[in-house]
Amino acid sequence: MNARMFTRNIVIGSRRTTVRLEAAIWEALDDMCVRERISRHELCTRVEARRDKVNRAQAVRSVVMNYFRLSLKIGRPSGDMLDAALAYESDIVG
């Protein structure tokens, strides 16, 4: 499988940077942002605050996957879903 990668500019805190992810991950990340009513920049800033010893793209992929896994278990996204996905990610890779 040859997943197409896309690079996007994001702002983490007050610093502009780029992240390179697969198209499906960007789509899922944007879906999360709509559900949580936050910007892509805010979500990546929250991921950045929790990541430890992994690169930024890996941390984002992990949070996206955990968010949707948890939402399947619960049946629908809730206000605490993002916090739970962030905590789960940091417990595993941190």
VOBA-1610 file (N, C-alpha, C; in pm, whole numbers, padded with zeros to 5 digits, always signed):
BEGIN
Met+00085-00117+00000Met+00000+00000+00000Met+00090+00124+00000Asn+00053+00219-00080Asn+00131+00342-00092Asn+00042+00458-00050Ala+00043+00491+00076Ala-00042+00599+00128Ala+00019+00733+00088Arg-00063+00817+00034Arg-00017+00950-00007Arg-00003+01039+00115Met+00111+01105+00125Met+00141+01192+00239Met+00119+01338+00200Phe+00070+01415+00296Phe+00049+01558+00276Phe+00112+01634+00391Thr+00174+01745+00359Thr+00234+01832+00460Thr+00143+01952+00478Arg+00112+01983+00602Arg+00027+02099+00634Arg+00099+02188+00734Asn+00077+02318+00720Asn+00128+02413+00819Asn+00032+02418+00936Ile+00087+02415+01055Ile+00006+02432+01175Ile+00079+02527+01269Val+00003+02582+01362Val+00061+02668+01464Val+00044+02596+01597Ile+00156+02572+01663Ile+00156+02508+01794Ile+00198+02613+01894Gly+00106+02649+01982Gly+00131+02763+02070Gly+00138+02886+01983Ser+00253+02948+01974Ser+00270+03064+01886Ser+00374+03036+01778Arg+00412+02909+01763Arg+00517+02871+01668Arg+00459+02799+01548Arg+00493+02844+01429Arg+00447+02781+01306Arg+00541+02666+01272Thr+00483+02552+01234Thr+00561+02435+01196Thr+00484+02356+01092Thr+00539+02248+01046Thr+00470+02162+00950Thr+00460+02021+01006Val+00356+01953+00961Val+00336+01812+00997Val+00303+01738+00869Arg+00362+01622+00852Arg+00340+01539+00733Arg+00266+01412+00777Leu+00144+01396+00724Leu+00059+01282+00758Leu-00011+01229+00634Glu-00063+01109+00646Glu-00142+01049+00540Glu-00274+01126+00525Ala-00329+01123+00404Ala-00455+01194+00377Ala-00566+01149+00471Ala-00576+01021+00497Ala-00683+00970+00585Ala-00667+01023+00728Ile-00544+01040+00773Ile-00522+01093+00908Ile-00563+01239+00913Trp-00528+01316+00810Trp-00571+01457+00806Trp-00724+01467+00808Glu-00789+01381+00730Glu-00937+01383+00728Glu-00994+01348+00864Ala-00939+01247+00929Ala-00986+01208+01062Ala-00959+01318+01164Leu-00843+01382+01155Leu-00809+01492+01246Leu-00909+01607+01228Asp-00941+01639+01103Asp-01038+01745+01078Asp-01178+01707+01128Asp-01215+01580+01116Asp-01343+01534+01171Asp-01344+01551+01323Met-01233+01517+01388Met-01223+01537+01533Met-01243+01683+01569Cys-01179+01771+01493Cys-01189+01914+01521Cys-01333+01963+01510Val-01405+01915+01410Val-01546+01953+01395Val-01626+01902+01515Arg-01606+01777+01551Arg-01680+01718+01664Arg-01649+01789+01796Glu-01523+01825+01815Glu-01481+01887+01940Glu-01491+02040+01938Arg-01523+02094+01822Arg-01536+02240+01804Arg-01407+02315+01840Ile-01297+02262+01788Ile-01167+02327+01806Ile-01096+02332+01671Ser-00995+02415+01661Ser-00919+02425+01536Ser-00813+02316+01529Arg-00766+02292+01409Arg-00656+02198+01388Arg-00534+02242+01471His-00512+02373+01477His-00399+02427+01552His-00412+02399+01703Glu-00532+02419+01754Glu-00555+02394+01896Glu-00538+02245+01930Leu-00590+02160+01844Leu-00575+02016+01867Leu-00428+01976+01866Cys-00353+02023+01768Cys-00210+01989+01761Cys-00132+02048+01877Thr-00174+02164+01926Thr-00109+02223+02044Thr-00133+02135+02166Arg-00253+02081+02178Arg-00283+01992+02291Arg-00205+01861+02281Val-00191+01809+02159Val-00111+01688+02139Val+00035+01716+02175Glu+00085+01829+02129Glu+00224+01867+02155Glu+00253+01876+02305Ala+00158+01928+02380Ala+00178+01942+02525Ala+00190+01808+02595Arg+00135+01703+02535Arg+00136+01570+02598Arg+00239+01475+02540Arg+00295+01506+02425Arg+00384+01407+02361Arg+00519+01402+02432Asp+00573+01282+02433Asp+00700+01262+02500Asp+00774+01149+02429Lys+00892+01177+02380Lys+00981+01076+02321Lys+00931+01016+02189Val+00835+01076+02126Val+00793+01035+01992Val+00786+01159+01905Asn+00795+01139+01775Asn+00785+01258+01691Asn+00640+01305+01683Arg+00625+01425+01638Arg+00495+01492+01636Arg+00393+01414+01553Ala+00431+01368+01435Ala+00337+01295+01349Ala+00289+01166+01416Gln+00380+01095+01480Gln+00341+00972+01551Gln+00241+01003+01663Ala+00265+01112+01735Ala+00174+01149+01844Ala+00036+01184+01790Val+00031+01257+01679Val-00099+01293+01620Val-00171+01167+01574Arg-00102+01078+01504Arg-00165+00953+01459Arg-00222+00874+01577Ser-00147+00867+01683Ser-00190+00791+01800Ser-00316+00852+01862Val-00319+00983+01876Val-00436+01049+01935Val-00558+01031+01845Val-00541+01044+01715Val-00653+01025+01621Val-00708+00884+01634Met-00620+00785+01632Met-00665+00647+01643Met-00736+00621+01777Asn-00676+00668+01885Asn-00736+00646+02016Asn-00871+00716+02031Tyr-00882+00836+01975Tyr-01008+00910+01981Tyr-01121+00829+01919Phe-01098+00777+01799Phe-01204+00704+01731Phe-01226+00565+01791Arg-01122+00502+01842Arg-01141+00375+01913Arg-01227+00395+02036Leu-01197+00499+02114Leu-01277+00527+02234Leu-01420+00565+02198Ser-01439+00639+02089Ser-01575+00678+02051Ser-01656+00556+02007Leu-01592+00456+01950Leu-01663+00333+01915Leu-01705+00256+02040Lys-01619+00255+02140Lys-01653+00185+02265Lys-01769+00253+02336Ile-01767+00385+02337Ile-01871+00461+02408Ile-01996+00475+02322Gly-01980+00479+02192Gly-02094+00489+02102Gly-02111+00627+02042Arg-02052+00725+02101Arg-02060+00861+02047Arg-01952+00945+02113Pro-01905+01048+02042Pro-01807+01136+02105Pro-01868+01212+02222Ser-01791+01232+02324Ser-01837+01313+02436Ser-01737+01423+02461Gly-01768+01516+02545Gly-01680+01626+02575Gly-01547+01584+02631Asp-01541+01468+02694Asp-01417+01421+02753Asp-01339+01327+02661Met-01392+01301+02542Met-01330+01205+02451Met-01188+01247+02412Leu-01170+01373+02379Leu-01038+01421+02339Leu-00940+01410+02454Asp-00982+01450+02573Asp-00894+01439+02690Asp-00857+01293+02716Ala-00952+01203+02699Ala-00925+01061+02720Ala-00826+01009+02616Ala-00843+01051+02491Ala-00751+01007+02385Ala-00612+01062+02408Leu-00602+01185+02453Leu-00471+01244+02483Leu-00405+01172+02600Ala-00481+01142+02703Ala-00427+01073+02819Ala-00383+00932+02783Tyr-00462+00865+02702Tyr-00431+00728+02660Tyr-00302+00726+02581Glu-00286+00823+02492Glu-00165+00832+02410Glu-00043+00852+02496Ser-00050+00941+02593Ser+00067+00968+02675Ser+00099+00851+02769Asp-00002+00775+02808Asp+00023+00657+02892Asp+00099+00549+02814Ile+00070+00538+02686Ile+00133+00432+02607Ile+00273+00470+02563Val+00291+00589+02510Val+00422+00625+02455Val+00509+00701+02553Gly+00451+00749+02662Gly+00527+00833+02754Gly+00603+00759+02851
//
